[in-house]
Amino acid sequence: MKETTPAAMPPCFERWCQKFDDVFTHKAQKREFRHYVGGLLGESERKNLFQMAENAVGVTYHRLHHFLTEAQESSEQVNERRLKIMNKCSQTRISRGFSLIIDDSGHRKSGNFTAGVGRQYIGEIGKIDLGIVVVTTHLYDARKSVPLDIELYQHADSLVNGKQDPLFEKKPELAIKLIDKTINRKYQPGIVIVDAGYGNNTSFLLELEKRQLKYLGGLAKNRKVIINGVQEIQKTIRLDELAKLIPQEAFTEIQIELNKPKTLWVATKEVEISGLSGKRNIAIVMNASAFSNATDIDYFITNVSPSIVTPQWIVETYCQRNWVEVFYREAKGWLGLKEYQVRDQRSLLRHFILVFCAYTFILWHQLTGGLRRRWANKPLNTFTEALEAFRTAMSFRFFNWLLLNSDLFAFYKASLGYIWA
């Protein structure tokens, strides 16, 4: 059963798409941009090319595929326009001092012909498997969570010359490129938040400091730090060994509110790290008051001033990283981030950016209140609620379209050999 048609899309969708029109050089590209983003927003359970075309009257697979693989406009141009639209509105503007979250996410992908595919750690399944990984930058400012940029990680197995191939770049190198894009737009992050995959990389931290960026990053428990021992003699020690030596009274008990209240114990200490000049603050965060009783222990590093680095600040700031996980869950679960039917790098990036456009469309209307005023009788506090309001609008208008075009729809069914009664 068809679920929608481009002719019945809500007016707010057309007004949004018109903001992108001058990015495209051909009328067909403008049309397929609407079809693709509309398909991602639709109620179809699957968001691959075939299913999106199958579920909409007037949309064809071959045109969508051609748009994704052959259109001349770059995904970077579309992404820049998306962010420019966000920056023009007072409710959605990107203000100074936001948290810039760096993360990577992977998903399974069988076969050996898709760009970037290789055996690597896939976070969503928690093990090494065949798949692809993307590196993203994400904004969070206590009011909104916005994806900024994305880059495909080219696993060595997917390149002709492996790690010696000129196209091979490590994830921290890709992350620095994406951070530079943010800086070049004159966006001013207050802090960069990274997990241990990046926090453990001294070269990456040095690149952040060269750009005069503050950061808070995870560390592995086996990371070695330099502390002052007996008679001020410096010694090198692993973080987990250091945590055992810190007295219980040095840990501060704090409460945080997530899905439910959680109690943590945090200790901070100034240490030196090989490769970094001067001292840095580290934090040890446990789910018990004593190291011997803790079942969950995390380690962090920051170059923020010691006067700011309190146990409460460490935990509350790093918890902001959860917003990028929320985005991945919504983009994969509702917008088909990992459901594509293309293989080359350019087409993959175009698909990812179009998912960003679909996500930002809902976010923009959620923040500006348009969907709430027209299609909901309750506040739309989450992305999922706002998306459901928009889908209600799509369904309502498609129902009305069917009433006005029943003959056309019956003719379409007859062309497939069926009877519409």
C-alpha positions in Angstrom: 0.0 0.0 0.0 1.3 3.4 -0.9 1.7 5.7 2.2 2.1 9.1 0.6 2.7 11.2 -2.5 4.9 14.3 -3.0 1.8 16.2 -4.1 0.3 15.8 -0.6 3.3 16.8 1.5 2.5 19.5 4.1 3.3 23.1 3.0 6.0 23.5 5.7 8.0 20.7 4.0 7.9 22.6 0.6 9.0 25.8 2.3 11.9 24.1 3.9 13.0 22.4 0.7 12.8 25.8 -1.2 15.7 27.0 1.0 17.9 24.5 -0.8 16.8 25.1 -4.3 19.7 27.3 -5.4 22.2 24.6 -4.3 20.9 22.4 -7.2 21.5 23.2 -10.9 18.6 21.1 -12.4 14.9 20.9 -11.7 15.1 17.1 -11.5 17.7 17.4 -8.7 15.3 19.7 -6.7 12.5 17.3 -7.2 14.5 14.2 -6.1 15.8 16.1 -3.1 12.2 16.5 -2.0 11.4 12.9 -2.8 14.4 11.5 -0.9 14.1 13.6 2.3 10.4 13.0 2.2 11.0 9.3 2.0 13.3 9.4 5.0 10.7 11.2 7.0 7.9 8.9 6.0 6.3 6.1 7.9 7.9 3.3 5.9 9.7 0.9 8.3 12.6 0.5 5.8 14.3 3.6 4.3 16.3 2.1 1.4 15.9 3.4 -2.1 13.6 0.6 -3.3 11.2 0.9 -0.3 11.0 4.7 -0.4 10.1 4.6 -4.1 7.6 1.7 -3.5 5.8 3.6 -0.8 5.1 6.9 -2.6 2.9 7.6 -5.6 4.9 9.4 -8.3 8.4 8.4 -7.0 10.6 6.0 -8.9 13.6 4.0 -7.8 15.8 4.8 -10.8 15.4 8.6 -10.4 16.2 8.4 -6.7 19.2 6.2 -7.4 20.4 8.6 -10.1 20.1 11.6 -7.8 22.1 9.8 -5.1 24.9 8.6 -7.4 25.1 11.0 -10.3 23.9 14.5 -9.2 26.6 17.1 -9.6 26.0 19.1 -6.4 28.3 18.2 -3.5 27.0 16.9 -0.2 29.2 19.6 1.5 27.2 22.3 -0.3 23.9 20.8 1.0 25.3 20.5 4.5 26.5 24.1 4.6 23.1 25.3 3.5 21.5 23.2 6.2 23.6 24.8 8.9 23.1 28.3 7.4 19.3 27.8 7.7 19.7 26.8 11.3 21.9 29.9 12.0 19.4 32.4 10.5 16.6 31.7 13.1 16.8 33.1 16.6 15.4 29.8 18.1 17.8 27.6 16.3 20.9 29.8 16.0 24.3 28.3 16.9 25.5 30.3 19.8 29.0 30.6 21.3 30.2 28.3 24.0 28.4 25.1 22.9 29.8 21.6 23.6 31.4 20.0 20.5 31.1 16.3 20.7 33.3 14.0 18.6 32.2 10.4 18.1 32.2 7.6 15.7 29.5 5.0 15.0 29.5 1.8 13.0 27.0 -0.6 11.6 27.2 -4.0 9.9 27.7 -4.2 6.2 28.2 -7.4 4.3 30.3 -7.8 1.1 33.5 -6.2 0.1 32.5 -3.6 -2.4 31.1 -0.8 -0.3 33.5 2.0 0.4 35.1 1.8 3.9 33.9 -1.7 4.7 36.2 -3.9 6.7 36.4 -6.0 9.9 36.4 -3.5 12.7 34.8 -2.7 16.0 31.1 -2.0 15.6 29.7 -0.1 18.6 26.0 -1.0 18.1 26.8 -4.7 18.4 29.7 -4.4 20.8 32.2 -6.5 18.8 34.4 -6.7 15.8 32.5 -7.5 12.6 32.3 -6.6 8.9 30.9 -3.1 8.6 31.6 0.6 8.1 32.3 3.4 10.5 31.6 7.1 10.3 33.2 10.0 12.4 30.9 12.9 13.3 30.9 16.2 15.0 27.9 17.1 17.1 26.7 20.3 18.8 24.9 20.5 22.2 24.1 23.7 23.9 21.6 22.7 26.7 18.7 23.4 24.4 19.3 21.6 21.2 21.4 18.7 19.8 22.5 19.2 16.2 24.7 17.0 13.9 27.4 19.2 12.2 29.6 17.1 9.9 30.3 13.5 9.0 33.2 11.7 7.3 33.5 8.1 6.3 36.4 6.2 7.9 38.2 4.3 5.1 39.2 1.0 6.7 42.6 -0.2 5.5 40.9 -3.4 4.2 38.8 -1.3 1.8 41.8 0.4 0.2 44.1 -1.0 -2.5 47.4 -0.4 -0.5 46.0 -0.8 3.0 47.4 1.6 5.5 50.0 2.8 3.0 47.3 4.1 0.7 47.2 7.9 0.3 43.4 7.8 1.1 43.9 6.2 4.5 43.3 8.4 7.5 43.0 7.5 11.1 39.9 8.4 13.0 41.6 11.1 15.1 42.9 12.7 11.8 39.3 12.7 10.4 38.1 14.2 13.7 40.6 17.1 13.4 39.5 17.8 9.9 35.8 18.0 11.0 36.8 20.3 14.0 38.6 22.6 11.6 35.4 22.8 9.5 33.5 24.0 12.6 36.2 26.6 13.4 36.3 27.8 9.8 32.6 28.6 10.1 33.4 30.9 13.0 31.5 28.6 15.4 33.1 28.9 18.9 32.8 25.7 21.0 33.3 26.1 24.7 34.6 22.6 25.1 35.3 19.5 23.0 34.1 16.2 24.5 35.6 12.9 23.3 35.6 9.3 24.4 38.7 7.2 25.3 39.3 6.4 21.7 40.4 10.0 21.2 41.3 11.0 24.7 44.0 8.3 24.8 45.6 9.8 21.6 48.2 12.3 22.7 48.7 13.7 19.2 45.0 14.4 19.0 45.0 16.3 22.3 48.0 18.3 21.1 46.1 19.3 17.9 43.2 20.5 20.1 45.6 22.5 22.2 47.2 24.0 19.1 43.8 25.3 18.2 43.4 26.7 21.8 40.4 24.4 22.4 39.4 23.1 25.9 38.6 19.4 26.1 37.3 16.7 28.3 38.1 13.2 27.2 38.0 9.6 28.4 41.1 7.7 29.2 41.9 4.0 29.3 42.6 2.4 32.7 46.1 1.3 31.6 47.1 4.9 30.5 50.2 5.9 32.4 50.6 9.2 34.2 53.4 10.9 36.1 52.8 11.8 39.7 55.0 13.1 42.6 55.9 10.2 44.9 57.7 10.1 48.2 60.1 13.1 48.7 58.7 14.7 45.5 60.3 12.0 43.4 58.3 11.6 40.2 57.1 8.1 39.3 55.1 6.7 36.4 51.9 4.8 37.3 48.9 3.3 35.6 45.6 5.1 36.2 43.9 2.0 37.7 46.9 1.6 40.1 46.7 5.3 41.0 43.0 5.0 41.8 43.8 2.2 44.3 46.2 4.6 46.1 43.7 7.5 46.5 42.1 7.4 50.0 38.4 7.0 50.2 37.9 10.4 51.8 39.4 12.1 48.7 36.3 11.0 46.7 33.3 13.4 46.5 29.8 11.9 46.4 27.6 13.6 43.8 24.1 13.0 42.5 23.1 13.2 38.8 19.8 13.0 37.2 19.6 10.8 34.1 16.7 8.5 33.4 16.7 8.0 37.1 18.9 9.4 39.9 22.4 8.0 40.1 25.1 8.4 42.8 28.8 8.6 41.8 32.0 9.2 43.6 34.6 11.4 42.0 38.2 12.3 42.7 40.4 14.8 40.8 44.2 15.1 40.6 46.8 17.0 38.7 49.3 14.8 36.9 51.7 15.0 34.0 51.4 12.9 30.9 54.2 12.0 28.5 54.0 14.1 25.3 52.0 16.9 26.9 53.9 19.8 28.5 52.8 20.9 32.0 50.1 19.4 34.1 46.6 18.2 33.3 43.6 17.4 35.5 42.4 13.8 35.6 39.3 12.5 37.2 38.4 9.1 38.5 34.6 8.4 38.6 33.3 5.3 40.4 29.9 3.9 41.1 30.9 3.0 44.7 32.6 4.9 47.5 35.6 2.5 47.6 37.7 1.2 44.7 37.4 -2.4 45.8 33.5 -2.2 45.7 33.2 -0.3 42.4 32.0 -2.2 39.3 32.1 0.7 36.9 35.1 3.0 36.9 35.8 5.7 34.3 38.9 7.9 33.9 38.9 11.4 32.3 41.4 14.1 31.3 40.9 17.8 30.8 42.9 21.0 30.1 40.3 23.2 31.7 41.4 25.5 34.6 41.6 23.6 37.9 39.3 26.3 39.4 36.5 25.1 37.2 37.2 21.3 37.3 35.0 20.1 40.2 33.5 16.6 40.5 30.1 17.9 39.6 31.4 19.7 36.5 33.3 16.6 35.3 30.2 14.4 35.4 27.6 16.9 34.2 29.9 17.9 31.3 30.8 14.4 30.1 27.1 13.3 30.4 26.4 15.7 27.5 28.1 13.2 25.2 25.0 11.0 25.6 23.3 13.4 23.2 25.3 12.1 20.2 24.2 8.6 21.2 20.6 9.8 21.2 21.1 11.2 17.7 22.5 8.0 16.3 19.6 6.0 17.8 17.1 8.3 16.3 18.8 8.7 12.9 19.3 4.9 12.6 15.9 3.9 14.0 13.7 6.5 12.4 15.5 8.0 9.4 17.4 5.1 7.9 21.0 6.3 8.4 22.4 2.8 7.8 19.8 1.8 5.1 21.3 2.8 1.8 21.6 1.0 -1.5 24.8 2.6 -2.8 28.5 1.7 -2.5 30.8 4.5 -3.5 32.0 7.1 -0.9 30.4 10.1 -2.5 27.0 8.5 -2.6 27.3 7.3 0.9 28.2 10.8 2.2 25.3 12.2 0.2 22.9 9.8 1.9 24.3 10.7 5.3 23.9 14.4 4.7 20.3 13.9 3.4 19.6 12.1 6.7 21.1 15.1 8.5 18.7 17.3 6.5 15.7 15.2 7.5 16.7 15.3 11.1 17.3 19.0 11.1 13.9 19.7 9.4 12.1 18.1 12.3 14.4 19.7 14.9 13.9 23.2 13.3 10.1 22.9 13.4 10.2 21.5 16.9 12.2 24.4 18.1 10.2 27.1 16.2 6.9 25.6 17.3 5.3 25.1 13.8 4.4 21.5 14.2 3.0 22.1 17.7 0.7 24.8 16.5 -0.7 23.0 13.5 -0.5 19.2 14.2 -0.4 18.6 18.0 -2.4 19.4 21.1 0.5 18.8 23.5 4.1 20.0 23.7 6.5 18.3 21.4 9.5 17.8 23.7 11.4 15.2 21.9 12.5 14.5 18.3 10.3 11.4 18.2 7.2 13.3 19.2 7.8 16.0 16.6 8.4 13.4 13.9 5.2 11.7 14.8 3.3 15.1 14.5 4.8 15.6 11.0 3.9 12.0 10.0 0.3 12.8 11.2 0.3 15.7 8.8 1.6 13.6 5.9 -1.1 10.9 6.6 -3.9 13.4 6.9 -3.0 15.2 3.6 -2.5 11.9 1.8 -5.9 10.7 2.9 -7.5 13.9 1.5 -5.5 13.5 -1.7 -6.9 10.0 -2.1 -10.4 11.3 -1.8 -9.8 13.9 -4.5 -7.8 11.6 -6.8 -9.5 8.2 -6.4 -9.7 7.7 -10.1 -6.0 8.4 -10.6 -5.1 6.0 -7.8 -7.4 3.3 -9.2 -5.8 3.7 -12.6 -2.4 3.3 -11.0 -3.4 0.1 -9.3 -4.9 -1.2 -12.5 -1.6 -0.6 -14.3 -0.1 -3.0 -11.8 -2.8 -5.6 -12.4 -4.9 -4.9 -9.3 -8.3 -3.5 -8.5 -8.8 -0.5 -6.2 -12.3 -0.8 -4.7 
